Amino acid sequence: MNFVKRLLGLIWLLLGPAVICFLIAGAVKNIDPSGTRDINNPVIWVIIIAIFVPIAIGLMIFGWYAMKNEYKHLPEDSDHLNFE
């Protein structure tokens, strides 16, 4: 199971920058001042990018910790928590 967690960590670590690149490429491709559809509006793209970039960064952080094997043992109840 730890191998699966580390493998998924690598996938999440690579997926974060890919999502950011796809969002920026989609914005560059679809923003058109003479367009009449909602997808051509730059305000919509700024909102979408502003929402999904922090999510992608969180995905990369989660993947980094999974790659470092920080999730090899998860506490089963509150008695197993270590706050030191």
C-alpha positions as CSV (number, residue, x, y, z in Angstrom):
1,M,0.0,0.0,0.0
2,N,2.9,2.4,0.7
3,F,4.2,1.8,-2.8
4,V,0.8,2.9,-4.2
5,K,0.8,6.0,-2.0
6,R,4.3,6.9,-3.3
7,L,3.3,6.2,-6.9
8,L,0.2,8.4,-6.6
9,G,2.4,11.0,-4.9
10,L,4.6,11.1,-8.0
11,I,1.5,11.4,-10.2
12,W,0.1,14.2,-8.1
13,L,3.4,16.0,-8.1
14,L,3.5,15.9,-11.9
15,L,-0.2,16.6,-12.3
16,G,-0.1,20.0,-10.5
17,P,2.2,21.9,-13.0
18,A,0.5,20.2,-15.9
19,V,-2.9,21.5,-14.8
20,I,-1.4,25.0,-14.4
21,C,0.1,24.8,-17.9
22,F,-3.1,23.6,-19.5
23,L,-5.1,26.4,-17.8
24,I,-2.7,29.1,-19.0
25,A,-2.6,27.6,-22.5
26,G,-6.4,27.4,-22.6
27,A,-6.6,31.0,-21.6
28,V,-4.1,32.2,-24.2
29,K,-5.9,30.2,-26.9
30,N,-9.5,31.2,-26.0
31,I,-9.2,34.9,-24.9
32,D,-10.3,37.0,-27.9
33,P,-11.4,40.6,-27.5
34,S,-13.6,40.4,-30.5
35,G,-15.3,37.2,-29.4
36,T,-18.9,37.2,-28.1
37,R,-18.9,34.0,-26.1
38,D,-18.2,33.8,-22.3
39,I,-15.1,31.7,-22.9
40,N,-13.6,34.7,-24.8
41,N,-13.8,36.9,-21.8
42,P,-10.5,37.4,-19.9
43,V,-12.3,38.0,-16.6
44,I,-13.6,34.4,-16.6
45,W,-10.1,33.0,-17.2
46,V,-8.6,35.1,-14.4
47,I,-11.3,33.7,-12.0
48,I,-10.7,30.1,-13.1
49,I,-6.9,30.4,-12.9
50,A,-7.1,32.1,-9.5
51,I,-9.3,29.3,-8.1
52,F,-7.4,26.3,-9.6
53,V,-3.8,27.4,-9.2
54,P,-3.9,27.1,-5.3
55,I,-5.6,23.8,-5.7
56,A,-2.9,22.6,-8.0
57,I,-0.2,23.8,-5.6
58,G,-1.9,21.9,-2.8
59,L,-1.9,18.8,-5.0
60,M,1.8,19.2,-5.5
61,I,2.4,19.6,-1.7
62,F,0.3,16.5,-1.0
63,G,2.3,14.6,-3.7
64,W,5.6,15.8,-2.2
65,Y,4.6,14.5,1.2
66,A,3.4,11.2,-0.3
67,M,6.8,10.9,-2.1
68,K,8.6,11.5,1.1
69,N,6.6,8.6,2.6
70,E,5.0,10.8,5.3
71,Y,1.8,8.8,5.1
72,K,3.3,5.4,5.8
73,H,1.5,5.2,9.1
74,L,-1.7,7.0,9.8
75,P,-3.2,7.2,13.3
76,E,-6.2,5.0,13.9
77,D,-7.7,7.1,16.7
78,S,-6.9,10.2,18.7
79,D,-4.8,8.3,21.2
80,H,-2.2,7.6,18.5
81,L,-1.7,11.3,17.6
82,N,1.8,12.6,18.3
83,F,1.9,16.4,18.9
84,E,5.6,16.7,19.6
